[in-house]
Amino acid sequence: MSRTWNFYAGPATLPVSAIERAKADLPDWEGTGMSVMETSHRSKEYDAVHYGAMGLMAELLGLDDDHQVLFIQGGASTQFAMVPMNFIPPGGSADYVNTGTWSAKALKEAKIIADGRVAATSEPDGFTRIPRRDEYDLDPKAAYVHITSNNTIRGTQFHEFPDVGATPLVADMSSDFLWRPFDANRFALIYAGAQKNIGPSGVTVVILKKSWLAQANENIPTMLKYATHSAKDSLYNTPPTFAIYMVRNVLEWVKEQGGLAGMEQRNRAKGDLLYGVIGAHPDFYRCPVEADSRSYMNVIWRLPSEELEAKFVAEALAAGMCGLKGHRSAGGCRASIYNAMPIEGVEYLADFMTRFAAANR
């Protein structure tokens, strides 16, 4: 089997073992004579997948009894609206830390529903860094503080989560979920579209603090209530069964690799390798992100000209690497090196970058 080194920002590369397992299961899954895509979500066979994925997630994160794992459709973009609909009370507001495109979209949705305010932002610096804690202007009456833990387009990442006191902390972790160990129990709510780091598109993982859910608004549509999904263990309606099955496969792979500690070790090695190549050629490659805010999931860089950037992307594709063109709103180049990207793929890219710089000065 020949596979391309896939550096797309999402949907992104998956562990080969998880894909091969799905391939073997497709015609006859668990001796049922059907694939998991054809099996009822009310069957005992699917129950094992569904609750198995929830249990693995809780185990990997070390969740306490007050936190629940949910699987919800609609992507993280639906969560932009669901969070304020459920948790901003009438006449209330919430604080948002604006670090780029996706946090700005979340804030925009909140403002449609209630009052969302910017508590901190790095926009004046072109979103090239994460705001410092002394730059925060928090409202003590805010319903919650919302952050985006990793920014795929600008290549920035929170390496320390802010202390917001007693105010509930909410995080969109779509692009760096499970990349390293962290205390998930300090968050009131975490959401993450699966398609970057933990599975295929079609399902969003939500980690919800049940005691906070007790304060949620009730006068909203049924499918947009977290309480609906919580009460039925994400089985109120037909869930995206195949996507959840794949998440289960990926979580089992994560556990086999040493859990979140194993993920951090491999992810830091990959990121350090690429940033090392960029730093070794300062006259050719430039990372616009401040050093202490650089992402270990999405490494971005610029070349001396847009023509060279286009040449780099084209030659990389011919060499078996896809997805290295930067986001259309930011330009440049970008390598998304999520959990499932092997170190060998990053080594291959690093070697290509070194040779390309030597040949094009």
LINQUIBEL-V326369 format. One record per backbone hydrogen bond with DSSP energy under -0.5 kcal/mol. CO is the residue of the C=O (numbers start at 1). NH is the residue of the N-H. E is the energy in kcal/mol with one decimal. If there is no record, write none. Layout:
co	nh	e
CO	NH	E
CO	NH	E
//
This chain:
co	nh	e
1	3	-0.5
4	6	-0.8
5	7	-0.7
5	322	-2.2
7	336	-1.4
11	10	-0.7
15	18	-0.6
15	19	-1.7
16	20	-2.9
17	21	-1.9
18	22	-1.6
19	23	-2.5
20	24	-2.2
21	25	-1.7
22	26	-1.5
28	30	-0.5
29	32	-2.2
34	29	-3.6
35	38	-1.4
36	39	-0.8
40	43	-1.4
43	47	-2.1
44	48	-1.4
45	49	-0.9
46	49	-0.5
46	50	-2.8
47	51	-2.7
48	52	-1.1
49	53	-2.6
50	54	-1.9
51	55	-2.5
52	56	-2.4
53	57	-2.3
54	58	-2.4
55	59	-2.4
56	60	-2.9
57	61	-2.0
58	62	-1.1
58	63	-2.1
61	184	-0.6
64	67	-1.6
66	210	-3.3
68	208	-2.6
70	206	-2.4
72	204	-2.7
74	78	-0.9
75	78	-0.9
75	79	-1.0
76	80	-1.4
77	81	-0.5
78	81	-1.0
78	82	-2.5
79	83	-2.4
80	84	-0.6
81	85	-2.2
82	86	-2.3
83	87	-2.2
84	88	-2.0
86	217	-3.0
87	89	-0.7
89	92	-2.7
92	115	-0.8
93	143	-3.3
94	117	-2.5
95	146	-2.7
96	98	-0.7
96	119	-2.6
96	120	-1.0
97	99	-0.8
98	122	-1.5
100	104	-2.3
101	105	-2.0
102	106	-2.0
103	107	-2.3
104	108	-2.3
105	109	-2.0
106	110	-2.0
107	111	-2.1
108	112	-1.0
109	112	-0.6
109	113	-1.2
110	114	-3.3
114	116	-0.6
115	94	-1.9
117	96	-2.5
117	119	-0.7
119	137	-2.7
120	98	-2.5
122	125	-1.2
122	127	-2.3
123	126	-2.4
125	128	-0.6
128	290	-2.6
132	135	-1.9
133	136	-1.5
138	140	-0.7
139	142	-2.1
144	95	-2.6
145	170	-3.1
146	97	-2.6
147	149	-0.6
147	172	-2.5
149	158	-2.9
150	152	-0.7
151	155	-2.1
151	156	-0.8
155	295	-1.8
156	151	-3.2
157	159	-0.6
162	164	-0.8
164	167	-1.5
168	145	-2.6
169	188	-2.3
169	189	-1.4
170	147	-2.3
171	173	-0.8
171	191	-2.4
172	149	-1.8
172	150	-0.5
173	176	-1.2
173	177	-1.4
176	179	-1.8
182	184	-1.3
183	186	-1.1
184	187	-1.5
188	209	-2.6
189	171	-2.0
190	207	-2.9
191	173	-2.9
192	205	-2.6
193	196	-0.7
194	198	-1.8
194	199	-1.6
195	11	-0.6
195	12	-2.1
200	203	-0.6
203	194	-2.3
204	72	-2.8
205	192	-2.2
206	70	-2.8
206	208	-0.6
207	190	-2.1
208	68	-2.6
208	210	-0.7
209	212	-0.8
209	213	-1.7
210	214	-1.1
212	215	-2.1
213	216	-2.0
218	220	-1.6
221	224	-1.3
222	225	-1.5
224	226	-0.5
225	229	-1.1
226	230	-2.7
227	231	-2.4
228	232	-1.0
229	234	-2.9
230	233	-1.2
232	235	-1.4
239	241	-1.9
240	244	-2.2
241	245	-2.4
242	246	-2.3
243	247	-2.2
244	248	-2.5
245	249	-2.0
246	250	-2.5
247	251	-2.9
248	252	-2.1
249	253	-1.7
250	254	-2.6
251	255	-2.3
252	256	-2.0
253	257	-1.5
254	259	-1.9
255	258	-1.5
258	261	-0.6
258	262	-1.3
259	263	-1.9
260	264	-2.4
261	265	-1.9
262	266	-1.9
263	267	-2.7
264	268	-2.7
265	269	-1.6
266	270	-1.9
267	271	-2.6
268	272	-2.8
269	273	-1.6
270	274	-1.9
271	275	-2.7
272	276	-1.8
273	277	-1.8
274	278	-2.3
275	279	-2.5
276	280	-1.6
277	281	-0.6
278	281	-1.0
279	282	-0.6
281	284	-2.1
281	285	-3.1
286	288	-0.6
286	302	-2.8
290	293	-2.2
291	294	-1.0
293	157	-1.9
297	337	-2.8
298	300	-0.6
299	335	-2.8
301	333	-2.8
302	286	-2.0
305	309	-1.8
306	310	-2.4
307	311	-2.0
308	312	-2.7
309	313	-2.4
310	314	-2.2
311	315	-2.7
312	316	-2.4
313	317	-2.1
314	318	-2.0
315	319	-1.3
316	321	-2.3
317	320	-1.7
320	5	-2.7
322	7	-2.7
324	334	-2.0
327	330	-1.8
327	331	-3.1
332	326	-2.7
333	301	-2.1
334	336	-0.5
335	299	-2.6
335	337	-0.7
338	341	-1.9
340	342	-0.6
342	345	-0.8
342	346	-1.2
343	347	-2.7
344	348	-2.0
345	349	-2.0
346	350	-3.0
347	351	-2.3
348	352	-2.0
349	353	-2.8
350	354	-2.1
351	355	-2.3
352	356	-2.8
353	357	-2.3
354	358	-1.8
355	359	-1.8
356	360	-1.1
//
